[in-house]
Structure formats: C-alpha cells, structure tokens
Amino acid sequence: MADDNVVNALRSILDGRWGDMRDRVRQQLGTADWATPLEVVPMADYRARTTGQLLQLLNADWAEVGFSAEPGNRGDAGASLTFFETLAHADLSLFVKLGVQIGLFGGAVAGLGTQRHHSAYLPAIATGELLGCFAMTETSGGSDVANLKTTATFDPETDEIVVHTPTPGATKDYIGNAARDGRMAAVFAQLIVDGASHGVHCVLVPIRDAEGAALPGVTLSDCGPKMGLPGVDNGRIAFDSVRVPRANLLDRFGAIDDEGTYRSPIENDSRRFFSMLGTLVRGRVSVGAAAGAATRNGLTLAVRYAVRREQFQRPGEGGGIPLLEYATHRRRLLVPLARSYALALATNALIEDHHELDQEQAGSGLEGAEGASQGDAGVDEARVRRLEERAASLKIANTAHATKTLQACREACGGAGYMWENRFGAWKNDTDVFTTFEGDNIVLLQLVAKGLLTNYRDSFQSFDTAGMIRFVARRGRERHRTGVRRVDHPTAHRRCTREGRG
C-alpha cells in the first residue's frame, strides 16, 4: 500500500496542475485504435486515419483547443497545452496534425487577428469545419522569417490584397495540411502598401474549394513520403497574384485603414515583427513537451524490458541476471530517466507560467491596436521575453534529449527494440524533425545565448562605479566557494603538473 501511495504521489507531481486533463486523454485515447500502429501503414491510409481522428477529437466535449471566439476570452491555455502533450503519448502524427490546425493555424488567427477574425473563423477552426495551414516557411528561406519573399500588396483600387510568389524559392514549403486537407492558409508575407514594405504580416488566403480542388491562382503539390509523421500531409503552396479582401489581413499589430493607409501601434518594424512571433510561442512549448512525452514512452518500455529480460547466469546460484542489475545498463537508462523527470517538471512550470501570462493578457480588456500599443495592459515585456527564452531553451533540451535517449532505449532492448511493433522506429522517426521545426535547435541556441548575453551587458551598463566594485567583489566570493579556486591555487597547479594532468 505504501508503494501505491508513493506511485500516486509521484504521478500527481509529474501530471502537474492540469492532471485532470491528462486523465481524460488517458481514459479516452488509451486504446490501440488511437495509438501509433503496430505495423507499417501506407501513407494515404495513415493520412486518412489521422484526419478522421482529428475531426473526432475536435468534436469531443472534453477536448481543449485553448482559444475562444468570445471577446476577452483566450481559452484555457494550460489545459490545451497539457492536452497536446498527453496526446503525444498516443500518436505523434495526430499530435502534429492537431498542432497545425489548432496551435498554428488557429493560433495565428487568435493571436494575430482581432475580434472580427475571431468571430468569423475560430468556431469553424475549433470544430474542424475549416481545416487550415500555417504557411510561413519558404523553400529558400529556412529560419530567415524576417526576409520572406512572398508579397502581399494592397490594391487601393479594388480594396484587396494581392498575394504573390515572385520566385520558385519563395514557394511555401513543408506546410502541414497543404497536400490534402487544408482549405485556407495563414500566409506570412511582406506587406506592401503604397509602394512601401512594412515587414512580415499574416493574411488569410483560401486555397481549396469545397470539393478539395485548388482555387484559381493557387498551385498545390505534395511533399511526398517523409522519414516520419506519415499521417501529416505536408505540401507546397505557390500563389499567382491571388486576390483576397483587405479584411483578410490579420491586423492586431498592423492594419490598413479605410483610406488605404497603413497604421501600426508599434512603429519599429523589428519590434513589431518579434511581437507577432511572440504570440506564436505556444507551438514551441508544445513541440518540446511532445518530445518529452515520446521520450518517456521509450524509457517506459526500455526499463520494463530491462527488469524482465535476463542475460547470463548467476554464478553458483542458477537463474538469469536481469539487465537492470548491470551497472552499465542502469546508467544508460536511469540517468536519462532522471533527466526526463527534470525536463517534465520544467515543462509543467513553463506551461503554468504561460497560462498565467495568457490570462493576464486576456484580462486586460484591450483589443487590436490598442492592446498591442500598450503591451497588453502593462504586462511586463521583459517577462514575455523571458518566457520566450525558456520556451526556446526547453524545446532545444527536450528534442535533443529525445533524439539521444530514444536511440539508447532502442539499443538497450536489442533485437526486440528493432521490431516495428515495439514502436521505437516510429518514435525515433517522428521526433527526429522536432529538432528542426518550430526553430532549428542550433539557431534557437544562438538566439537564446544572444538574449542572455545582451541582458548581461545591459546589467553592466546600469552599474555606477560603486555598483561595479560590488559586482566584482561578489563574483570573487562566489569563485572562492567553488572548485575553481583550487584549480587556480599555485599548490593545486603544482600537484596537477606532478600527476601529469597539465
């Protein structure tokens, strides 16, 4: 009984604030029908299966999408992110498909649009009546989002925005939902008004008719089979001067008024750009959380296998030795397990902080340009930046940990780990792309480092002479409390030299 109490207490801690949402997902999706298939499924069949599951989920009364069309109601961000993460335990194709529909396409409308967009589109997005795409990445663009080549030019004669792909390299690429299911795309493009570019903005562009055929001026193609995520229909989109109403511009941060003049509450183009991207941080949180879920799946199987699988005989006793009794095997599994616990708790804390910040912004009562200009009613901009840095950092840590640990788990299970029915192949393939989407890990690492160094520099600039002296003195005291002092000490140096260590 005591062991059961410990298990339940540990589970409660790991489940976090929205443990009831995790329980709902486990209860509703804890069957083989929802789990990653135990045999290889043809791509077309897998896509159809995933789309059917998506629509079923979106119409379940317990599912949480995390946004609302009601004025001032942003939905339950914490429950939504927990829902997404727990779903990743079942099938990562379904997780990504839902993420594209709700987190990216729906998130763009919710975060970058104003109330008229919310009322017009969010109810249909939430139920799957309107399936959409998040069209940001371009073939030759990579992570250089600020310099996207797609253009969105305002035509004052017709009061329309003309969306155009000027070169093959500007084709929207690897876009989820584009190859099969998407009916509308949230297109990121350079907004041009009266001959002047105002940087990247987002425009809603219909891409298919009710029968699924591409609309005039829209060229759609299929990216084809991928290393993983076979249930996600990634495709390419190109636009040949496609016209949409001016109202299709998601204009929370920048609008075109009735006189055809561009107006934004944020004058600086760079600050406006990063403010737009900041509203989309939820996707980065979800990717890191899902990578953590997949890693815990792999560790669960590998540890259970190590407890039951015996190798070699006990000297003089008879009977086999379980793999987990070998120190090397314990280290290869239990060290990553401990790290997974730490990353899970850190992700829970990130989700909770994101939820609190989202609720504060919802409670501001400000909408559109007014809300953007006033920083969402006094929400600390530095606090938002710190949250974005943590989201990026944990995305890097979780996805890198998944890649390394799932490989170790596969090896720890020997030939059994190589069998498709044990799902290591699917988890490894499906999570591999997580290191490069929602931000390439290397680029994100550089951005996080730059932010930390900038903050460090700014803290120095705020010091007067007395403050600088106190800072140096404090650093000196910290140095003497660590092993660094022993390395620097002449006696330690002589000892290391004698022993051949430098």
C-alpha positions as CSV (number, residue, x, y, z in Angstrom):
1,M,0.0,0.0,0.0
2,A,2.9,2.3,0.8
3,D,4.3,1.7,-2.6
4,D,1.0,2.6,-4.2
5,N,0.9,5.8,-2.3
6,V,4.4,6.7,-3.5
7,V,3.4,5.9,-7.1
8,N,0.3,8.0,-6.9
9,A,2.1,10.9,-5.3
10,L,4.8,10.9,-7.9
11,R,2.2,10.7,-10.7
12,S,0.4,13.6,-9.2
13,I,3.6,15.7,-9.1
14,L,4.5,14.8,-12.7
15,D,1.0,15.3,-14.0
16,G,1.0,18.9,-12.6
17,R,-1.8,21.4,-12.4
18,W,-3.8,20.0,-15.2
19,G,-3.7,16.4,-14.2
20,D,-7.4,16.0,-14.7
21,M,-6.8,16.8,-18.4
22,R,-4.1,14.1,-18.6
23,D,-6.6,11.6,-17.1
24,R,-9.2,12.5,-19.6
25,V,-6.8,11.9,-22.5
26,R,-5.7,8.6,-21.0
27,Q,-9.3,7.4,-20.5
28,Q,-10.5,8.5,-23.9
29,L,-7.4,7.6,-26.1
30,G,-5.8,4.8,-24.1
31,T,-6.7,2.1,-26.7
32,A,-4.9,0.6,-29.7
33,D,-7.3,2.4,-32.0
34,W,-5.6,5.7,-31.1
35,A,-2.0,4.5,-30.6
36,T,0.8,4.5,-33.2
37,P,0.0,1.5,-35.4
38,L,2.0,-1.7,-34.6
39,E,2.6,-2.3,-38.3
40,V,3.6,-0.1,-41.2
41,V,0.5,1.6,-42.7
42,P,0.5,3.0,-46.3
43,M,0.9,6.8,-46.3
44,A,-2.5,7.5,-47.9
45,D,-4.3,5.3,-45.4
46,Y,-2.4,6.8,-42.5
47,R,-3.3,10.3,-43.6
48,A,-7.0,9.4,-43.9
49,R,-6.8,7.7,-40.4
50,T,-5.2,10.8,-38.9
51,T,-7.7,13.2,-40.4
52,G,-10.6,11.1,-39.1
53,Q,-9.1,11.1,-35.6
54,L,-8.6,14.8,-35.8
55,L,-12.2,15.6,-36.6
56,Q,-13.4,13.1,-33.9
57,L,-11.2,14.8,-31.3
58,L,-12.2,18.4,-32.2
59,N,-15.8,17.5,-31.7
60,A,-15.3,15.8,-28.4
61,D,-16.8,17.8,-25.5
62,W,-13.7,17.1,-23.3
63,A,-11.1,18.4,-25.7
64,E,-9.5,21.8,-25.1
65,V,-8.4,23.9,-28.0
66,G,-7.1,26.8,-26.0
67,F,-8.8,29.8,-27.7
68,S,-12.3,31.2,-27.9
69,A,-14.3,33.5,-30.2
70,E,-15.8,35.3,-27.2
71,P,-14.4,38.8,-26.6
72,G,-11.8,38.8,-23.9
73,N,-11.8,35.0,-23.6
74,R,-8.5,33.4,-24.7
75,G,-9.4,29.9,-23.6
76,D,-7.6,27.7,-21.2
77,A,-4.0,27.7,-22.5
78,G,-2.7,25.4,-19.7
79,A,-5.3,22.8,-20.3
80,S,-4.8,23.0,-24.1
81,L,-1.0,22.6,-23.9
82,T,-1.4,19.7,-21.4
83,F,-4.0,18.1,-23.8
84,F,-1.5,18.4,-26.7
85,E,1.4,17.0,-24.7
86,T,-0.6,14.0,-23.4
87,L,-1.9,13.3,-26.9
88,A,1.7,12.8,-28.0
89,H,1.8,9.6,-25.9
90,A,-0.7,8.1,-28.3
91,D,0.4,9.1,-31.8
92,L,2.7,11.9,-32.9
93,S,1.1,12.2,-36.4
94,L,-2.1,13.1,-34.7
95,F,-0.3,15.4,-32.3
96,V,1.2,17.3,-35.2
97,K,-2.0,17.3,-37.2
98,L,-3.9,18.8,-34.3
99,G,-1.0,21.2,-33.7
100,V,-1.1,22.5,-37.3
101,Q,-4.9,23.0,-37.1
102,I,-5.2,24.5,-33.6
103,G,-1.8,25.6,-32.4
104,L,-0.6,27.1,-35.7
105,F,-3.5,28.0,-38.0
106,G,-5.9,28.6,-35.2
107,G,-3.2,30.2,-33.1
108,A,-2.4,32.7,-35.9
109,V,-6.0,33.8,-36.2
110,A,-6.4,34.0,-32.4
111,G,-3.1,35.7,-31.7
112,L,-2.6,38.0,-34.8
113,G,-6.3,38.7,-35.6
114,T,-8.8,40.9,-33.9
115,Q,-12.3,40.2,-32.7
116,R,-13.9,40.2,-36.2
117,H,-11.5,37.5,-37.3
118,H,-12.1,35.5,-34.1
119,S,-15.9,35.7,-34.6
120,A,-15.7,34.8,-38.3
121,Y,-13.2,31.9,-38.2
122,L,-12.4,30.5,-34.7
123,P,-15.7,28.5,-34.2
124,A,-15.2,26.7,-37.5
125,I,-11.5,26.1,-36.9
126,A,-12.2,24.7,-33.4
127,T,-14.7,22.1,-34.8
128,G,-12.7,21.2,-37.9
129,E,-15.3,22.6,-40.2
130,L,-12.5,24.9,-41.6
131,L,-9.2,23.0,-41.9
132,G,-6.2,25.2,-42.5
133,C,-2.5,25.7,-42.9
134,F,0.3,27.8,-41.4
135,A,2.2,29.0,-44.4
136,M,5.4,30.6,-43.1
137,T,8.4,28.5,-44.3
138,E,9.7,29.0,-47.8
139,T,11.8,26.7,-49.9
140,S,14.9,29.0,-49.8
141,G,14.0,30.8,-46.6
142,G,14.7,28.4,-43.8
143,S,14.8,30.3,-40.4
144,D,15.1,33.7,-42.1
145,V,11.5,34.6,-41.4
146,A,12.0,38.4,-41.4
147,N,13.1,38.2,-45.1
148,L,10.4,36.1,-46.5
149,K,10.0,36.7,-50.3
150,T,6.2,36.2,-50.6
151,T,4.5,39.5,-51.1
152,A,1.0,40.8,-50.0
153,T,0.4,44.1,-51.9
154,F,-2.5,46.3,-51.1
155,D,-4.5,47.4,-54.2
156,P,-6.5,50.6,-53.2
157,E,-8.5,50.5,-56.5
158,T,-10.2,47.2,-55.5
159,D,-9.6,47.3,-51.7
160,E,-7.9,43.9,-52.0
161,I,-4.6,42.4,-51.0
162,V,-2.7,40.6,-53.8
163,V,-0.7,37.6,-52.5
164,H,2.1,36.6,-54.9
165,T,5.0,34.1,-55.0
166,P,7.7,36.0,-57.0
167,T,10.3,33.2,-57.4
168,P,10.4,29.4,-57.0
169,G,12.4,29.9,-53.9
170,A,9.5,31.8,-52.3
171,T,7.2,28.8,-52.6
172,K,5.7,27.9,-49.2
173,D,7.3,24.5,-48.3
174,Y,6.8,21.6,-45.8
175,I,3.4,23.1,-44.9
176,G,1.2,20.8,-42.8
177,N,-2.3,20.2,-44.2
178,A,-1.3,21.7,-47.6
179,A,-1.1,18.4,-49.5
180,R,-4.6,17.1,-48.8
181,D,-6.9,18.7,-46.2
182,G,-6.3,22.5,-45.9
183,R,-9.0,24.8,-47.2
184,M,-7.4,28.1,-46.1
185,A,-3.8,29.2,-45.3
186,A,-2.5,31.8,-42.9
187,V,0.1,33.2,-45.2
188,F,3.1,35.1,-43.9
189,A,4.3,37.7,-46.5
190,Q,5.9,41.1,-46.9
191,L,3.0,43.6,-46.6
192,I,3.4,46.4,-49.2
193,V,1.2,49.5,-49.0
194,D,1.6,52.4,-51.4
195,G,4.9,51.1,-52.6
196,A,6.4,50.7,-49.1
197,S,7.1,47.4,-47.3
198,H,6.0,47.2,-43.7
199,G,7.6,43.8,-42.9
200,V,6.1,40.4,-42.5
201,H,2.4,40.2,-41.8
202,C,-0.2,37.4,-41.9
203,V,-3.0,37.2,-44.5
204,L,-5.8,34.6,-44.7
205,V,-5.9,33.1,-48.2
206,P,-8.4,30.4,-49.3
207,I,-6.6,27.7,-51.2
208,R,-9.2,25.0,-52.0
209,D,-12.9,24.9,-52.9
210,A,-15.4,22.7,-51.1
211,E,-14.6,19.7,-53.3
212,G,-10.8,20.0,-52.5
213,A,-9.7,21.4,-55.8
214,A,-7.1,24.2,-55.8
215,L,-8.6,27.7,-56.3
216,P,-7.6,29.8,-59.3
217,G,-4.0,31.2,-58.9
218,V,-3.1,28.6,-56.2
219,T,-0.7,25.8,-57.1
220,L,-0.6,22.9,-54.6
221,S,1.8,19.9,-54.5
222,D,2.6,17.1,-52.2
223,C,6.0,16.9,-50.4
224,G,5.6,13.1,-50.5
225,P,6.8,10.5,-48.1
226,K,8.9,11.7,-45.1
227,M,11.2,9.9,-42.6
228,G,8.4,10.1,-40.1
229,L,4.9,11.6,-39.3
230,P,3.2,9.7,-42.2
231,G,-0.2,10.9,-41.1
232,V,0.6,14.5,-41.8
233,D,0.0,15.8,-45.3
234,N,2.9,18.2,-45.9
235,G,2.8,20.1,-49.1
236,R,3.9,23.2,-51.1
237,I,1.9,26.3,-52.0
238,A,2.6,28.9,-54.6
239,F,0.4,32.0,-55.4
240,D,0.0,33.7,-58.7
241,S,-1.4,37.2,-57.8
242,V,-4.2,35.8,-55.7
243,R,-6.6,38.5,-54.5
244,V,-8.3,38.5,-51.1
245,P,-10.3,41.2,-49.3
246,R,-8.4,43.7,-47.2
247,A,-10.3,42.3,-44.2
248,N,-8.3,39.1,-44.5
249,L,-5.2,40.8,-43.1
250,L,-4.7,39.7,-39.5
251,D,-4.3,43.2,-38.2
252,R,-3.7,43.2,-34.5
253,F,-0.2,44.6,-34.9
254,G,-0.7,46.4,-38.2
255,A,-3.8,47.5,-40.2
256,I,-4.8,49.2,-43.4
257,D,-7.5,51.8,-42.7
258,D,-10.4,52.7,-44.9
259,E,-8.3,55.4,-46.6
260,G,-5.7,52.8,-47.6
261,T,-3.1,54.0,-45.1
262,Y,-1.0,51.6,-43.1
263,R,-1.2,52.1,-39.4
264,S,0.5,50.2,-36.5
265,P,0.8,50.9,-32.8
266,I,4.4,49.6,-33.0
267,E,6.5,52.0,-35.2
268,N,9.7,49.9,-35.1
269,D,9.5,47.2,-37.8
270,S,11.8,44.8,-35.9
271,R,9.9,45.2,-32.6
272,R,6.6,44.7,-34.4
273,F,8.0,41.5,-36.1
274,F,9.1,40.0,-32.8
275,S,5.8,40.9,-31.2
276,M,4.0,39.0,-33.8
277,L,6.2,35.9,-33.4
278,G,5.9,36.1,-29.7
279,T,2.1,35.4,-29.9
280,L,3.0,32.0,-31.5
281,V,5.2,30.7,-28.7
282,R,2.6,28.1,-27.8
283,G,3.8,25.9,-30.8
284,R,7.4,25.9,-29.5
285,V,6.1,24.9,-26.0
286,S,4.1,22.0,-27.5
287,V,6.9,20.6,-29.6
288,G,9.2,20.4,-26.6
289,A,6.5,18.9,-24.4
290,A,5.6,16.3,-27.1
291,A,9.3,15.3,-27.5
292,G,9.4,14.7,-23.7
293,A,6.3,12.5,-23.9
294,A,7.8,10.4,-26.7
295,T,11.0,10.0,-24.7
296,R,9.1,8.9,-21.6
297,N,7.3,6.3,-23.8
298,G,10.6,4.9,-24.9
299,L,12.1,4.8,-21.4
300,T,9.0,3.1,-20.0
301,L,9.4,0.2,-22.5
302,A,13.1,0.0,-22.1
303,V,13.1,0.0,-18.3
304,R,10.3,-2.6,-18.2
305,Y,12.2,-4.8,-20.6
306,A,15.4,-4.4,-18.6
307,V,13.6,-5.6,-15.4
308,R,12.2,-8.7,-17.1
309,R,14.9,-9.7,-19.6
310,E,17.6,-11.9,-18.2
311,Q,21.2,-12.2,-19.6
312,F,23.8,-14.7,-18.4
313,Q,23.5,-16.9,-15.3
314,R,24.3,-16.0,-11.6
315,P,27.5,-17.7,-10.6
316,G,26.7,-20.7,-8.4
317,E,23.1,-19.8,-7.9
318,G,21.3,-20.6,-11.1
319,G,18.8,-18.3,-12.7
320,G,19.4,-15.4,-15.0
321,I,20.5,-11.9,-14.2
322,P,18.0,-9.1,-15.2
323,L,19.6,-6.5,-17.4
324,L,18.8,-3.7,-15.0
325,E,21.2,-5.3,-12.4
326,Y,24.1,-4.5,-14.6
327,A,25.6,-1.1,-13.7
328,T,26.2,-0.1,-17.4
329,H,22.6,-0.8,-18.2
330,R,21.3,1.1,-15.3
331,R,23.4,4.1,-16.3
332,R,22.3,4.1,-19.9
333,L,18.6,4.1,-18.8
334,L,18.3,5.6,-15.3
335,V,20.4,8.7,-16.0
336,P,18.2,9.7,-19.0
337,L,15.1,8.8,-16.8
338,A,16.2,11.3,-14.2
339,R,16.7,13.9,-16.8
340,S,13.3,13.2,-18.2
341,Y,11.8,13.8,-14.8
342,A,13.6,17.2,-14.6
343,L,12.5,18.2,-18.1
344,A,8.9,17.2,-17.4
345,L,8.7,19.3,-14.3
346,A,10.4,22.2,-16.0
347,T,7.9,21.9,-18.9
348,N,5.0,21.9,-16.4
349,A,6.3,25.1,-14.9
350,L,6.7,26.7,-18.3
351,I,3.1,25.7,-19.2
352,E,1.8,27.2,-15.9
353,D,3.7,30.4,-16.4
354,H,2.5,30.7,-20.0
355,H,-1.1,30.1,-18.8
356,E,-0.9,32.8,-16.2
357,L,0.6,35.3,-18.6
358,D,-2.1,34.5,-21.2
359,Q,-4.8,35.0,-18.6
360,E,-3.4,38.4,-17.6
361,Q,-3.4,39.5,-21.2
362,A,-7.0,38.3,-21.6
363,G,-8.0,40.3,-18.6
364,S,-6.5,43.5,-20.0
365,G,-9.7,44.2,-21.9
366,L,-7.7,45.7,-24.7
367,E,-8.1,44.6,-28.3
368,G,-6.3,45.0,-31.5
369,A,-4.1,48.1,-32.0
370,E,-4.8,49.4,-28.5
371,G,-3.8,46.2,-26.9
372,A,-0.6,46.0,-28.9
373,S,0.4,49.6,-28.3
374,Q,0.0,49.3,-24.6
375,G,1.8,46.0,-24.3
376,D,-1.4,44.1,-23.4
377,A,-2.3,46.3,-20.4
378,G,1.0,46.7,-18.8
379,V,2.2,43.1,-19.0
380,D,6.0,43.2,-18.4
381,E,7.7,43.0,-21.8
382,A,10.8,41.6,-20.1
383,R,8.7,38.9,-18.6
384,V,7.3,37.9,-22.0
385,R,10.9,37.8,-23.4
386,R,12.0,35.5,-20.5
387,L,9.1,33.2,-21.2
388,E,10.1,33.0,-24.9
389,E,13.7,32.3,-24.0
390,R,12.6,29.5,-21.6
391,A,10.3,28.0,-24.3
392,A,13.1,28.0,-26.8
393,S,15.6,26.6,-24.3
394,L,13.2,23.7,-23.2
395,K,12.4,23.0,-26.9
396,I,16.1,22.5,-27.5
397,A,16.7,20.4,-24.4
398,N,13.6,18.2,-24.8
399,T,14.1,17.5,-28.5
400,A,17.9,16.8,-28.2
401,H,17.2,14.6,-25.2
402,A,14.5,12.7,-27.3
403,T,16.9,12.0,-30.2
404,K,19.7,10.7,-27.9
405,T,17.5,8.8,-25.4
406,L,15.3,7.0,-27.9
407,Q,18.4,5.7,-29.6
408,A,19.7,4.5,-26.3
409,C,16.4,2.8,-25.5
410,R,16.3,1.1,-28.8
411,E,19.8,-0.3,-28.3
412,A,19.0,-1.3,-24.7
413,C,16.2,-3.5,-26.0
414,G,18.5,-5.3,-28.5
415,G,16.7,-7.0,-31.4
416,A,13.3,-6.6,-29.7
417,G,13.8,-2.8,-29.9
418,Y,14.3,-3.1,-33.7
419,M,10.9,-4.7,-34.3
420,W,8.3,-2.2,-35.6
421,E,5.6,-3.5,-33.2
422,N,7.6,-2.1,-30.3
423,R,7.3,1.4,-31.8
424,F,10.9,2.6,-31.3
425,G,11.2,3.1,-35.1
426,A,8.1,5.3,-35.2
427,W,9.1,7.4,-32.1
428,K,12.6,7.9,-33.5
429,N,11.4,8.9,-36.9
430,D,8.5,11.0,-35.8
431,T,10.6,13.0,-33.2
432,D,13.6,13.5,-35.4
433,V,12.1,16.5,-37.2
434,F,11.4,18.2,-33.8
435,T,15.0,19.3,-33.7
436,T,14.5,21.5,-36.7
437,F,10.8,22.6,-36.8
438,E,9.5,25.4,-34.6
439,G,13.0,26.7,-34.9
440,D,16.2,24.8,-35.8
441,N,17.9,23.9,-32.5
442,I,21.3,25.4,-33.4
443,V,19.7,28.7,-34.5
444,L,17.5,28.8,-31.4
445,L,20.5,28.1,-29.2
446,Q,22.3,31.1,-30.7
447,L,19.2,33.3,-30.2
448,V,18.9,32.3,-26.6
449,A,22.6,32.9,-26.0
450,K,22.4,36.3,-27.7
451,G,19.5,37.3,-25.4
452,L,21.3,36.2,-22.3
453,L,24.5,38.0,-23.2
454,T,22.5,41.1,-24.1
455,N,20.8,41.1,-20.7
456,Y,24.2,40.5,-19.1
457,R,25.7,43.5,-21.0
458,D,22.7,45.7,-20.1
459,S,23.1,44.8,-16.4
460,F,26.7,46.0,-16.5
461,Q,25.7,49.3,-18.3
462,S,23.3,50.1,-15.4
463,F,26.2,50.0,-12.8
464,D,27.9,53.1,-11.4
465,T,31.4,52.7,-10.1
466,A,30.3,51.6,-6.7
467,G,27.9,49.0,-8.2
468,M,30.7,47.6,-10.4
469,I,33.0,47.2,-7.4
470,R,30.3,45.4,-5.5
471,F,29.6,43.1,-8.5
472,V,33.3,42.2,-8.9
473,A,33.6,41.6,-5.1
474,R,30.5,39.3,-5.2
475,R,31.9,37.3,-8.1
476,G,35.2,36.9,-6.3
477,R,33.4,35.5,-3.2
478,E,31.4,33.1,-5.4
479,R,34.6,31.9,-7.1
480,H,36.2,31.1,-3.8
481,R,33.2,28.9,-2.9
482,T,33.8,26.7,-5.9
483,G,36.4,24.3,-7.2
484,V,37.7,27.0,-9.4
485,R,39.8,28.4,-6.5
486,R,41.6,25.0,-6.1
487,V,42.4,24.9,-9.8
488,D,43.8,28.4,-9.7
489,H,45.8,27.9,-6.5
490,P,49.6,27.5,-7.1
491,T,49.7,24.4,-4.9
492,A,46.9,22.8,-6.9
493,H,48.6,23.7,-10.1
494,R,51.9,22.0,-9.0
495,R,50.0,18.9,-7.9
496,C,48.2,18.6,-11.2
497,T,51.5,19.0,-13.1
498,R,53.2,16.3,-10.9
499,E,50.3,13.9,-11.7
500,G,50.5,14.6,-15.4
501,R,47.2,16.5,-15.7
502,G,48.5,19.7,-17.2
